[in-house]
Amino acid sequence: MTKNAETFFDFDFSKMMAGYAQLPGVDVEALVESQRKTVAAFGAANWAAFEGAQKVVRRQAEMVQESLGGIAPGFSELATSATPAAAAAKQARMCKDAYQKAAADGRELVDLVTKSGRAATAPIQKRVVESLDEIKTQADKFAA
C-alpha cells in the first residue's frame, strides 16, 4: 500500500514557505517561527481546556458522592420523628439544606468553569497580541 498523504506532523512548513523566500522583504524564518508559536499556543490552550474539564468532572463526582452520602442519614432522621408534624418540619429543613447545598455547588461549578475557560483562552489571547506585534514589526521592515 502506498502512502497517499503525509500526516500533519510529517508536513514540512519550510518546504512550503520556500517559494515565499523569492519575494522581496519576506522573512520566511520569521513566518515559520510565528506559525510554530501559534501552534504551541493552541496546544497550550487545548491542554488547559482538558485540565479544566477534568477538574470540573472530578468536582461534580465529589458533589454527587456528598449528596448520596447524605440521603441515608436523612431518611433515618425522618423515620425517628415522633409525630407527623415533626417529620414534616425535619423534611422541610432537609429540603432547604439540600437546596442551599445545590445552589452553593452550582456557584462553585460556575466559578470552576469560568477559571478553566480563562486558563484555556489565555494562551490564545497572548498569542494574538504577539502575532499582531510580529505583523507590525514585519510591516515596518517592509516599509523601510
C-alpha positions as CSV (number, residue, x, y, z in Angstrom):
1,M,0.0,0.0,0.0
2,T,1.4,3.4,-0.9
3,K,1.3,6.4,1.3
4,N,-1.1,8.9,-0.3
5,A,-0.8,11.8,2.1
6,E,1.5,13.0,4.7
7,T,0.2,13.5,8.2
8,F,0.2,16.9,9.8
9,F,3.2,16.1,11.8
10,D,5.2,15.0,8.8
11,F,4.4,18.2,6.9
12,D,7.5,20.4,6.4
13,F,6.4,24.1,6.5
14,S,9.9,25.2,5.5
15,K,9.4,23.5,2.1
16,M,6.0,25.1,1.7
17,M,7.4,28.5,2.6
18,A,10.5,28.2,0.4
19,G,8.6,29.8,-2.5
20,Y,8.0,32.9,-0.5
21,A,11.7,33.3,0.0
22,Q,11.9,34.6,-3.5
23,L,9.6,37.5,-2.7
24,P,11.5,40.7,-1.6
25,G,11.0,41.6,2.0
26,V,9.5,38.3,3.1
27,D,11.3,36.7,6.1
28,V,10.5,33.1,5.8
29,E,12.1,32.1,9.0
30,A,10.0,34.7,10.9
31,L,6.9,33.3,9.2
32,V,7.7,29.7,10.2
33,E,8.6,30.8,13.7
34,S,5.4,32.7,14.0
35,Q,3.4,29.7,13.0
36,R,5.3,27.5,15.3
37,K,4.4,29.8,18.2
38,T,0.8,29.8,17.1
39,V,0.6,26.0,17.1
40,A,2.3,25.9,20.5
41,A,-0.3,28.4,21.9
42,F,-3.2,26.3,20.6
43,G,-1.5,23.2,22.2
44,A,-1.3,25.0,25.5
45,A,-4.9,26.2,25.2
46,N,-6.1,22.7,24.5
47,W,-4.1,21.3,27.4
48,A,-5.6,23.9,29.7
49,A,-9.1,23.2,28.5
50,F,-8.5,19.5,29.1
51,E,-7.2,20.0,32.6
52,G,-10.1,22.3,33.3
53,A,-12.6,19.8,32.1
54,Q,-11.0,17.2,34.3
55,K,-11.3,19.4,37.4
56,V,-14.9,20.1,36.7
57,V,-15.8,16.4,36.2
58,R,-13.9,15.4,39.4
59,R,-15.6,18.1,41.4
60,Q,-19.0,17.1,40.1
61,A,-18.3,13.5,41.0
62,E,-17.3,14.6,44.6
63,M,-20.6,16.6,44.8
64,V,-22.6,13.6,43.8
65,Q,-20.9,11.4,46.4
66,E,-21.5,14.0,49.1
67,S,-25.2,14.2,48.1
68,L,-25.6,10.5,48.1
69,G,-23.9,10.2,51.4
70,G,-26.5,12.4,53.0
71,I,-29.6,10.5,51.8
72,A,-29.5,7.5,54.2
73,P,-28.9,9.6,57.3
74,G,-31.7,11.9,56.2
75,F,-34.2,9.0,55.8
76,S,-33.1,7.6,59.2
77,E,-33.7,11.0,60.8
78,L,-37.2,11.2,59.3
79,A,-38.0,7.7,60.4
80,T,-37.2,8.6,64.0
81,S,-39.6,11.6,64.1
82,A,-42.1,11.4,67.0
83,T,-45.0,13.0,65.1
84,P,-46.0,13.6,61.6
85,A,-45.6,17.4,62.3
86,A,-42.0,16.8,63.5
87,A,-41.3,14.7,60.4
88,A,-42.7,17.5,58.1
89,A,-40.6,20.1,59.9
90,K,-37.5,17.9,59.5
91,Q,-38.3,17.3,55.9
92,A,-38.7,21.0,55.2
93,R,-35.3,21.7,56.9
94,M,-33.7,18.9,54.9
95,C,-35.1,20.2,51.7
96,K,-33.9,23.7,52.5
97,D,-30.5,22.4,53.3
98,A,-30.3,20.4,50.2
99,Y,-31.4,23.4,48.1
100,Q,-28.8,25.6,49.7
101,K,-26.1,23.0,49.1
102,A,-27.1,22.5,45.5
103,A,-27.1,26.3,44.9
104,A,-23.6,26.6,46.5
105,D,-22.4,23.6,44.5
106,G,-23.7,25.3,41.3
107,R,-21.9,28.5,42.1
108,E,-18.7,26.6,42.8
109,L,-19.0,24.8,39.4
110,V,-19.7,28.1,37.6
111,D,-16.6,29.6,39.2
112,L,-14.5,26.5,38.3
113,V,-15.7,26.5,34.7
114,T,-15.0,30.3,34.5
115,K,-11.5,29.8,35.8
116,S,-10.9,26.9,33.4
117,G,-12.2,28.9,30.5
118,R,-9.9,31.8,31.3
119,A,-6.9,29.5,31.6
120,A,-7.8,27.9,28.2
121,T,-8.2,31.2,26.4
122,A,-5.2,33.0,27.9
123,P,-2.5,31.4,25.6
124,I,-4.6,32.3,22.6
125,Q,-5.2,35.8,23.7
126,K,-1.5,36.3,24.4
127,R,-0.5,34.8,21.1
128,V,-2.9,37.1,19.2
129,V,-1.2,40.1,20.7
130,E,2.2,38.7,19.9
131,S,1.2,37.9,16.4
132,L,-0.1,41.5,15.8
133,D,3.2,42.8,17.1
134,E,5.1,40.5,14.7
135,I,3.0,41.7,11.8
136,K,3.7,45.3,12.7
137,T,7.4,44.5,13.0
138,Q,7.4,42.9,9.6
139,A,5.4,45.7,8.1
140,D,7.8,48.3,9.5
141,K,10.8,46.3,8.0
142,F,9.0,46.1,4.6
143,A,8.2,49.8,4.7
144,A,11.8,50.8,5.4
